[in-house]
Structure formats: structure tokens, C-alpha cells
Amino acid sequence: MKVSHSPATLFAAFDAPDLIAHAGLVPTIRLAERCGLPALVAEKVKLTGARNGAGTAADAKALSIVGGMIAGADSIEDLDVLRHGGLSRLFGGVRAPSTLGTFLRAFTWGHVRQLESATRAFVCCLAAHTGLVPTGDEVVFLDIDSKVKQVYGPAKQGASFGYTKQRGLHFQIVTVKTGTCAPVIVATRLRKGSAGSGKGAASLLREALATVRAMGITAKIIVRADSAYFSHKVVDVCRKAGAHFSLAVAVKKTIREAIAGMDEPAWTPIKYTSAVWDAAEERWISDAEIAEVPFTAFTSKKKAYHTTARLIVRRVKRLNPKSVPEGQAELFGVWRHHVILTDNPFVLAQAEPMHREHAQVEQVFAALEHSALAHLPSGRFTANAAWLTLAATAYNLTRAVGRLASTFHARARTGTIRRQLIHIPARIATGARRLTLHLPQLWPWADDFTELWTATGQRMVT
């Protein structure tokens, strides 16, 4: 590939008032309107008493932020991406970044909770309208996890040092997915940087479970989490909501004793890294094996919290014998153990790999940090909490756009969806009392964009 003209004959000028860079925003914002996001924000978010008119037109301001995030904005200043070329001819009510920053800084914690309520209702409408989370699947997985987002200003409210040894703010998310769809965010919460991973998990999980049921999902729900969320409160929330749990467990004394009591014939080789299928013996030849035993957890708590469930153990041969902890050579000299406590109703060979798929939540963190959560842009804690909530909404809306476009985009990364379906340049033409967007000829994903465009009630030129 090379430039076909010399520098002397090739010029550039920012002088086209009818060009836009993000034609995909039109069907995306149309979808948000159809699913009631502006109406829900207007109904639930009441910034009464805010100075300088910050509380007015909350619906327009929230949708401006979400639209900017979908277009790729990762800071308040970047939201100006919505004010270029002919976008003002396609959208009304777009606010300036300074106005949006004032709006976010006017939030209190109560207003953040109002916004969370609106976005939870919106994701239910979005799922019903687009089939974002299939309701016919046999099992639905609810994954909860947290991440410390590093920040660099010591004056940023709530920023402190936690287990990562970096100054940051600590946020939790809960996602829902099935075996046939990508993860969808159903709950978020921002905490100070020094908060433990599991702090507030029970209440957040309760809200997430209520949202999933409000989506019309009646299938089995399995809540998955790592060992930071292993607590009687989390299990209690799951059982009261009629959900199953699958929680990783730290290998401590009682767990080591339970593992030591397992009979050697109980261990079954599984498909794992470097596993080989032996057709003659019809089994896996593997460095990993699984077994299970009944176990009662939380015996130090009140009797009502005592939980008897399946203790599933995966043991993997150690690659480095020098890593054996001192004093544990007899039990851990050959194997390292990964343990989960679960009431998963599926058989052992299904239940254990189901829990391992909890790692997919990391893809959601990556998608968020590749877009709106590249920064937590404000010095105010509540403004950043509102930003996190709107970032999750932008993520879900982007996923819904992919779902409407094609089977490929339904599972694609949000960055791929933005690049192929949102960041499409177009020229606006007026004629016969209508606007026409002239899109690039030979766009590789034209058919997928056409599906999205028509699915949101608009027509293509024929």
C-alpha cells in the first residue's frame, strides 16, 4: 500500500458541514429511545436543588454521555466528539462537555442510586427488545467480580491504596450470560480504593438477581465468583433468590483436611491443558483431575448459615516443585489444588468446567477499559460512580447493537462493534423533504449495518 499522489498535489481541509464520522450512532440512539432510556432517566433521576441548572434535562445529558461513550469518549472532554460536522442535523439536545461535567458533579450518592435504578430498568427493556439475553436457555450464569482502577491524583475522592498497592478506585460489576450470548452488565458499584473485593457484594448481588428475574428469565441461575466472595452472606442471598452458587474457596486447614480424606479412586482425569484423549480406554490422559466430597461451610457462624454443599476439587501437577509451601510437602508436594463450593445440580464433569468459565468476566473489564473506563475522569467520587453506571449502559447498548446486526457481532468485542458498525463515515444529503446518509461504497460490513439500520425502524435507499 502506498499514497497515490505526491504531497504537492494532495491537500486537506476541515470544511465539510455535512460529513459525520459516526453514522452508527443513529440506529444506536434510536434503539436507546425505543427502549425508554431517556424516559426512565427523566422519571427516576431528580437532581433537585442542583446549582447552575445542573439538574435540568437529565435525560438529554445522560444520553449525550452514553452517546459519546459509544463513539469512543473516555473522558468528559472527549464527549465533544458528538459536536462535529452534520451531527447537529441528526441529533437534538447534545450538550457541551462543560455542561455534562457540571451535571455529573451535581450527583449525590442518592442520585447515583436513582440512575442505577433507571439503567437496571433499561437493560430489562433492552433485553426484551433485542433478545440480548436468551430466555430459553437451560441455565443462566451470574458472575460477580471487582477491579481496582488506577488513578493518579491524590485529591480524587475515595482514591486510596488497596491490595494492588496502587492508588485507585475499586469497582464491582455483575454480569449475566448464557452459553449462547455474550456477557451483559446488570449491576455496578463504585467503592473506595481500599475496599475489600467482597465488600457490599451481597447487596449488589441481590439487586442483580432481581434484575435478571425482571428480564423474564426463569431458567436455573448459577452465581459464580472467586474466593474473595466466599461468604455466608453471598450464599444466603443466592438461596433466598432461588439461585445456585459456585464459589471458589481458599485452601485453608479445613479444606486441606477434606482433600486429604478423598479416596484416590475418586479422582477423574479431565480435559485440561495438554490433555490427550485415549480412544482405547475412552478417557483423558491429563495432568489435571477432579473429585468431590460433601462439605459443611461457615460452621463458625450461626446455625442458620451453616451450608452443606459439594466441595469440588481440581488438582493439577505442579510445574515447579520449589513453589511447595513449607510444611505442606506431604499434601501439596505433587499437586496444587483449586477448590469450589457449589450446589450446582449438574454432574461433576459439567459443574467444574462451568465454574472455570467465570474467567470470562475479565473480557468485560477489558472492554470497559478499552472505552469509557479508560479513566474515571472526575475528582468527585459520586461523579465517577455515575460515570461507571453510564459506562455500563453504553457497554450494554453496544452489545445490543451487535446482537441486532449479525450473529458474528452478537459475540464480537465491543471494540470490534464500534469499529465496524459505529465508526462509519457518512455524508448527509437533503432531498424530497428527507435526509439521506451516503455511506462508503464497498464497506465490508454493509450487510450487517443494513440489518441494524432496518431493525431500528429505518429504511435504506433502494
C-alpha positions as CSV (number, residue, x, y, z in Angstrom):
1,M,0.0,0.0,0.0
2,K,1.3,3.5,-0.8
3,V,0.0,7.0,-1.2
4,S,-1.1,7.5,-4.8
5,H,-0.5,11.3,-5.0
6,S,2.5,13.4,-4.2
7,P,2.4,15.9,-1.3
8,A,2.3,18.7,-3.7
9,T,-1.0,17.6,-5.2
10,L,-2.8,16.3,-2.1
11,F,-4.5,18.7,0.3
12,A,-6.8,18.5,3.4
13,A,-9.4,20.9,4.8
14,F,-11.9,20.7,7.7
15,D,-14.7,22.5,5.7
16,A,-17.5,19.9,5.1
17,P,-20.6,20.7,7.3
18,D,-22.5,17.7,6.1
19,L,-20.0,15.0,7.0
20,I,-20.2,12.8,10.1
21,A,-17.8,10.3,11.5
22,H,-20.2,8.0,13.4
23,A,-23.2,7.1,11.3
24,G,-23.8,4.1,13.5
25,L,-24.9,6.4,16.3
26,V,-28.2,7.0,14.5
27,P,-29.6,3.4,14.9
28,T,-27.9,3.1,18.3
29,I,-29.5,6.2,19.9
30,R,-32.8,5.2,18.1
31,L,-32.6,1.9,19.9
32,A,-32.0,3.6,23.3
33,E,-35.0,5.8,22.7
34,R,-37.2,2.8,21.7
35,C,-36.2,1.0,24.9
36,G,-37.0,4.0,27.0
37,L,-33.7,5.2,28.4
38,P,-34.5,9.0,28.2
39,A,-37.9,8.5,29.7
40,L,-36.5,6.3,32.5
41,V,-33.8,8.8,33.4
42,A,-36.3,11.7,33.3
43,E,-38.7,9.8,35.6
44,K,-36.2,8.5,38.1
45,V,-33.2,10.9,38.3
46,K,-34.3,14.1,40.2
47,L,-31.3,16.4,40.7
48,T,-33.4,18.9,42.7
49,G,-31.6,21.8,44.2
50,A,-28.5,21.5,41.9
51,R,-26.8,24.7,41.2
52,N,-26.4,26.4,37.8
53,G,-29.2,24.4,36.3
54,A,-27.2,21.2,36.5
55,G,-30.3,19.2,37.3
56,T,-32.3,20.2,34.2
57,A,-32.8,17.9,31.2
58,A,-31.2,15.0,32.9
59,D,-32.4,12.7,30.1
60,A,-30.7,14.7,27.4
61,K,-27.5,15.0,29.4
62,A,-27.4,11.3,30.3
63,L,-28.0,10.3,26.7
64,S,-25.3,12.7,25.5
65,I,-22.8,11.0,27.8
66,V,-23.8,7.5,26.7
67,G,-23.7,8.5,23.0
68,G,-20.2,10.0,23.5
69,M,-19.0,6.8,25.2
70,I,-20.4,4.6,22.4
71,A,-18.5,6.8,20.0
72,G,-15.3,6.2,21.9
73,A,-15.1,9.0,24.5
74,D,-13.2,8.1,27.7
75,S,-13.2,11.4,29.4
76,I,-15.5,14.4,29.9
77,E,-13.6,16.5,27.4
78,D,-13.8,13.7,24.8
79,L,-17.6,13.9,24.8
80,D,-17.2,16.8,22.4
81,V,-16.9,14.1,19.8
82,L,-20.6,14.5,19.3
83,R,-20.3,18.1,18.1
84,H,-18.8,17.8,14.7
85,G,-19.9,18.1,11.1
86,G,-23.5,17.4,10.4
87,L,-24.3,15.6,13.7
88,S,-26.4,18.6,14.9
89,R,-28.7,17.9,11.9
90,L,-29.3,14.3,13.1
91,F,-29.4,14.8,16.9
92,G,-31.0,17.4,19.2
93,G,-30.2,18.1,22.8
94,V,-26.5,17.4,22.6
95,R,-24.8,19.2,25.5
96,A,-21.3,20.6,25.7
97,P,-18.6,18.7,27.8
98,S,-18.5,21.6,30.3
99,T,-22.3,21.2,30.8
100,L,-22.0,17.4,31.1
101,G,-19.2,17.8,33.7
102,T,-21.3,20.1,35.8
103,F,-24.2,17.6,35.5
104,L,-22.0,14.7,36.8
105,R,-20.6,16.7,39.6
106,A,-24.1,17.6,40.9
107,F,-24.7,13.9,41.7
108,T,-25.0,12.8,45.3
109,W,-25.0,9.1,46.3
110,G,-28.8,9.1,46.3
111,H,-28.8,10.4,42.7
112,V,-26.4,7.7,41.7
113,R,-28.8,5.1,43.1
114,Q,-31.6,6.7,41.1
115,L,-29.5,6.5,38.0
116,E,-28.7,2.8,38.8
117,S,-32.4,2.1,39.1
118,A,-33.1,3.7,35.7
119,T,-30.3,1.8,34.0
120,R,-31.5,-1.5,35.5
121,A,-35.0,-0.9,34.1
122,F,-33.4,0.0,30.8
123,V,-31.4,-3.2,30.5
124,C,-34.6,-5.2,31.1
125,C,-36.3,-3.3,28.2
126,L,-33.2,-3.7,26.0
127,A,-33.1,-7.5,26.6
128,A,-36.8,-7.8,25.8
129,H,-36.5,-5.7,22.7
130,T,-33.4,-7.3,21.2
131,G,-33.1,-10.8,22.8
132,L,-29.8,-9.7,24.4
133,V,-30.1,-12.5,27.0
134,P,-32.0,-15.5,25.6
135,T,-34.7,-16.6,28.0
136,G,-35.0,-20.2,26.6
137,D,-31.6,-21.5,27.7
138,E,-31.4,-24.1,30.3
139,V,-29.0,-22.3,32.7
140,V,-28.0,-18.6,33.2
141,F,-24.7,-17.6,34.8
142,L,-24.4,-14.6,37.0
143,D,-20.7,-13.5,37.5
144,I,-19.6,-11.0,40.1
145,D,-16.1,-9.6,40.3
146,S,-14.2,-6.4,41.0
147,K,-11.3,-4.4,39.8
148,V,-9.1,-1.6,41.1
149,K,-9.0,1.2,38.5
150,Q,-5.7,3.0,39.0
151,V,-5.9,6.8,39.3
152,Y,-3.1,9.3,39.6
153,G,-4.5,12.3,41.5
154,P,-4.2,12.1,45.3
155,A,-7.0,14.7,45.5
156,K,-9.5,12.3,43.8
157,Q,-12.2,11.4,46.3
158,G,-12.1,7.9,47.6
159,A,-8.8,7.1,45.9
160,S,-6.5,5.0,48.2
161,F,-4.2,2.0,48.2
162,G,-5.7,-1.5,48.2
163,Y,-4.4,-5.0,47.6
164,T,-2.9,-4.0,44.2
165,K,-0.6,-1.5,46.0
166,Q,-1.7,1.2,43.5
167,R,-3.7,4.3,44.2
168,G,-7.2,3.7,42.7
169,L,-10.9,3.3,43.0
170,H,-12.4,-0.1,43.4
171,F,-15.5,-1.0,41.3
172,Q,-17.7,-4.1,41.3
173,I,-19.7,-5.4,38.4
174,V,-22.2,-8.3,38.0
175,T,-22.8,-9.8,34.5
176,V,-25.3,-12.2,33.2
177,K,-24.7,-14.6,30.3
178,T,-25.8,-17.9,28.9
179,G,-24.0,-20.4,26.7
180,T,-25.2,-18.7,23.6
181,C,-24.7,-15.0,24.4
182,A,-22.1,-12.5,25.4
183,P,-22.0,-11.1,29.0
184,V,-24.4,-8.3,29.8
185,I,-23.8,-6.0,32.8
186,V,-26.8,-6.0,35.2
187,A,-25.3,-4.2,38.3
188,T,-22.3,-1.9,39.1
189,R,-21.0,-0.2,42.2
190,L,-18.0,2.0,42.9
191,R,-16.2,1.8,46.2
192,K,-13.1,3.5,47.6
193,G,-9.7,2.1,46.6
194,S,-9.0,0.3,49.9
195,A,-12.3,-1.6,50.0
196,G,-12.1,-5.4,50.0
197,S,-13.2,-7.2,46.9
198,G,-16.2,-8.7,48.6
199,K,-17.4,-5.6,50.4
200,G,-21.0,-4.9,49.6
201,A,-21.2,-8.0,47.4
202,A,-24.4,-9.4,49.0
203,S,-26.5,-6.3,48.4
204,L,-25.2,-5.8,44.9
205,L,-25.9,-9.4,44.1
206,R,-29.4,-9.1,45.5
207,E,-30.1,-6.2,43.1
208,A,-28.6,-8.1,40.2
209,L,-30.7,-11.3,40.8
210,A,-33.9,-9.1,40.9
211,T,-32.9,-7.5,37.6
212,V,-32.3,-10.9,36.0
213,R,-35.7,-12.2,37.1
214,A,-37.3,-8.9,35.9
215,M,-35.8,-9.7,32.4
216,G,-38.2,-12.7,32.3
217,I,-35.6,-15.3,32.9
218,T,-37.0,-18.4,34.6
219,A,-34.1,-20.8,34.0
220,K,-31.6,-22.0,36.6
221,I,-29.3,-19.2,37.8
222,I,-25.8,-20.1,38.9
223,V,-23.9,-17.4,40.7
224,R,-20.1,-17.7,40.1
225,A,-17.4,-15.8,42.0
226,D,-13.8,-16.2,43.1
227,S,-12.7,-16.8,46.7
228,A,-13.0,-13.1,47.7
229,Y,-16.8,-13.6,47.6
230,F,-16.9,-16.8,49.6
231,S,-19.1,-15.7,52.5
232,H,-22.3,-16.8,54.2
233,K,-24.0,-13.5,53.2
234,V,-23.5,-14.3,49.5
235,V,-24.7,-17.8,49.9
236,D,-27.8,-16.6,51.8
237,V,-28.7,-14.1,49.1
238,C,-28.4,-16.9,46.4
239,R,-30.6,-19.3,48.4
240,K,-33.3,-16.7,49.2
241,A,-33.4,-15.8,45.5
242,G,-33.7,-19.4,44.4
243,A,-30.3,-19.3,42.7
244,H,-27.4,-21.8,42.8
245,F,-23.9,-20.8,43.8
246,S,-20.4,-21.7,42.7
247,L,-17.8,-20.0,44.8
248,A,-14.0,-20.5,44.8
249,V,-12.6,-21.4,48.2
250,A,-9.2,-20.6,49.7
251,V,-7.3,-23.7,50.6
252,K,-7.0,-23.5,54.4
253,K,-6.8,-26.0,57.1
254,T,-10.4,-27.5,57.0
255,I,-10.2,-27.6,53.2
256,R,-6.8,-29.4,53.3
257,E,-8.3,-31.9,55.7
258,A,-11.3,-32.6,53.4
259,I,-9.0,-33.0,50.4
260,A,-6.7,-35.4,52.4
261,G,-9.8,-37.6,53.2
262,M,-10.6,-38.1,49.5
263,D,-10.0,-41.7,48.2
264,E,-7.6,-42.0,45.3
265,P,-10.1,-43.8,43.0
266,A,-12.4,-40.8,43.3
267,W,-10.2,-38.6,41.2
268,T,-11.1,-38.4,37.5
269,P,-8.8,-37.1,34.7
270,I,-10.3,-34.2,32.8
271,K,-9.8,-32.3,29.6
272,Y,-7.3,-29.6,30.6
273,T,-4.1,-28.0,29.3
274,S,-2.1,-30.6,27.3
275,A,-4.7,-33.3,27.9
276,V,-4.8,-36.2,25.4
277,W,-7.8,-38.4,24.6
278,D,-7.1,-42.2,24.9
279,A,-9.6,-43.7,22.5
280,A,-8.8,-47.3,23.6
281,E,-9.6,-46.6,27.3
282,E,-12.1,-43.8,26.5
283,R,-10.6,-41.4,29.0
284,W,-8.4,-38.3,29.2
285,I,-4.7,-38.7,29.9
286,S,-4.2,-35.4,31.7
287,D,-2.2,-33.6,34.4
288,A,-5.5,-32.5,35.9
289,E,-8.0,-34.5,37.9
290,I,-11.3,-33.6,39.7
291,A,-13.2,-35.1,42.6
292,E,-15.9,-34.0,45.0
293,V,-17.0,-34.6,48.6
294,P,-19.8,-33.2,50.8
295,F,-18.7,-30.3,53.0
296,T,-20.3,-28.0,55.5
297,A,-19.1,-24.4,55.4
298,F,-19.5,-21.4,57.7
299,T,-19.7,-23.6,60.8
300,S,-18.3,-20.6,62.9
301,K,-21.5,-18.6,62.0
302,K,-25.0,-19.0,63.3
303,K,-26.6,-22.4,62.6
304,A,-28.9,-20.9,60.1
305,Y,-25.9,-20.0,57.9
306,H,-24.3,-23.5,58.0
307,T,-24.1,-24.6,54.4
308,T,-23.7,-28.2,53.3
309,A,-22.9,-28.5,49.6
310,R,-20.5,-30.1,47.1
311,L,-16.8,-29.4,47.6
312,I,-15.3,-29.8,44.1
313,V,-11.6,-30.0,43.9
314,R,-9.4,-29.8,40.8
315,R,-5.8,-30.9,41.3
316,V,-3.1,-30.1,38.8
317,K,0.5,-31.3,38.9
318,R,2.9,-28.6,40.0
319,L,5.3,-27.4,37.3
320,N,7.7,-26.0,39.8
321,P,8.4,-28.2,42.9
322,K,10.2,-25.3,44.6
323,S,6.8,-23.5,44.9
324,V,5.6,-26.0,47.5
325,P,4.8,-24.1,50.8
326,E,6.9,-25.0,53.8
327,G,5.3,-27.6,55.9
328,Q,2.9,-28.8,53.2
329,A,5.1,-31.1,51.3
330,E,3.1,-34.3,52.0
331,L,-0.2,-33.0,50.7
332,F,1.0,-30.5,48.1
333,G,4.3,-31.9,47.0
334,V,2.9,-33.2,43.7
335,W,-0.4,-31.4,43.2
336,R,-1.8,-27.9,43.5
337,H,-5.5,-27.7,44.3
338,H,-8.3,-25.4,43.1
339,V,-11.5,-25.7,45.2
340,I,-15.1,-24.6,44.8
341,L,-18.1,-24.9,47.0
342,T,-21.3,-25.3,45.0
343,D,-24.8,-26.6,45.0
344,N,-24.7,-26.8,41.2
345,P,-27.2,-29.5,40.2
346,F,-25.1,-30.7,37.2
347,V,-22.8,-33.7,37.4
348,L,-19.2,-33.3,38.4
349,A,-17.8,-33.3,34.8
350,Q,-20.1,-30.4,33.9
351,A,-20.1,-28.4,37.1
352,E,-16.3,-28.0,37.3
353,P,-15.7,-26.5,33.8
354,M,-18.8,-24.4,34.3
355,H,-17.1,-22.6,37.2
356,R,-13.9,-22.1,35.2
357,E,-15.8,-20.1,32.6
358,H,-16.2,-17.4,35.3
359,A,-12.9,-16.1,34.0
360,Q,-14.9,-14.6,31.0
361,V,-15.8,-11.7,33.2
362,E,-12.3,-10.4,32.6
363,Q,-13.3,-9.8,29.0
364,V,-15.9,-7.3,30.2
365,F,-13.3,-5.5,32.3
366,A,-11.1,-5.3,29.2
367,A,-14.0,-4.0,27.1
368,L,-14.8,-1.3,29.6
369,E,-11.2,-0.2,30.0
370,H,-10.9,-0.1,26.2
371,S,-13.6,2.5,26.1
372,A,-15.3,4.7,28.7
373,L,-13.5,3.3,31.7
374,A,-10.0,4.1,30.4
375,H,-10.4,6.8,33.0
376,L,-12.5,7.7,36.0
377,P,-12.5,11.4,34.9
378,S,-13.8,13.4,37.8
379,G,-12.3,14.4,41.2
380,R,-15.7,13.8,42.8
381,F,-16.5,10.2,43.9
382,T,-20.2,10.4,43.1
383,A,-19.5,11.8,39.6
384,N,-17.2,8.8,38.9
385,A,-19.9,6.5,40.3
386,A,-22.4,8.0,37.8
387,W,-19.8,7.7,35.0
388,L,-19.4,4.0,35.9
389,T,-23.1,3.4,35.7
390,L,-23.4,5.2,32.3
391,A,-20.3,3.3,31.0
392,A,-22.1,0.0,31.8
393,T,-25.2,1.3,29.9
394,A,-23.1,2.2,26.9
395,Y,-21.5,-1.3,27.0
396,N,-24.9,-3.0,27.1
397,L,-26.2,-0.7,24.3
398,T,-23.2,-1.6,22.1
399,R,-23.8,-5.3,22.8
400,A,-27.4,-4.9,21.7
401,V,-26.4,-3.2,18.5
402,G,-24.1,-6.2,17.8
403,R,-27.0,-8.5,18.5
404,L,-29.3,-6.8,16.0
405,A,-26.6,-6.6,13.3
406,S,-25.4,-10.2,12.9
407,T,-24.5,-13.5,14.6
408,F,-20.8,-12.6,14.4
409,H,-21.3,-9.1,16.1
410,A,-23.5,-10.6,18.8
411,R,-20.4,-12.3,20.2
412,A,-17.7,-9.8,19.0
413,R,-15.7,-7.5,21.2
414,T,-17.3,-4.1,21.8
415,G,-14.2,-2.5,20.2
416,T,-15.0,-4.5,17.0
417,I,-18.6,-3.4,17.0
418,R,-17.6,0.2,17.3
419,R,-15.0,0.0,14.5
420,Q,-17.3,-1.9,12.1
421,L,-20.8,-0.6,12.9
422,I,-20.5,2.8,14.8
423,H,-17.4,4.5,13.2
424,I,-18.8,4.7,9.7
425,P,-18.3,8.0,7.9
426,A,-21.3,9.4,6.1
427,R,-22.4,12.5,4.1
428,I,-25.8,14.0,4.8
429,A,-27.8,14.9,1.7
430,T,-31.2,16.6,1.7
431,G,-33.9,16.0,-0.9
432,A,-37.6,15.3,-1.2
433,R,-38.1,16.5,2.3
434,R,-35.9,13.8,3.8
435,L,-32.3,13.2,4.9
436,T,-30.2,10.5,3.3
437,L,-26.9,9.3,4.8
438,H,-24.5,8.4,2.0
439,L,-22.2,5.7,3.3
440,P,-18.9,4.4,1.9
441,Q,-19.2,2.2,-1.1
442,L,-17.8,-1.4,-0.6
443,W,-18.0,-1.1,3.2
444,P,-17.1,-4.7,4.3
445,W,-19.8,-4.8,6.9
446,A,-22.5,-3.1,4.9
447,D,-25.0,-6.0,5.2
448,D,-24.6,-6.1,9.0
449,F,-25.1,-2.4,9.2
450,T,-28.2,-2.7,7.0
451,E,-29.7,-5.3,9.4
452,L,-29.1,-2.9,12.3
453,W,-30.5,0.1,10.4
454,T,-33.7,-1.7,9.4
455,A,-34.1,-3.4,12.8
456,T,-34.4,0.1,14.5
457,G,-37.3,1.1,12.1
458,Q,-35.4,3.0,9.4
459,R,-35.2,2.4,5.7
460,M,-32.3,2.0,3.2
461,V,-32.3,3.7,-0.2
462,T,-33.5,1.2,-2.8
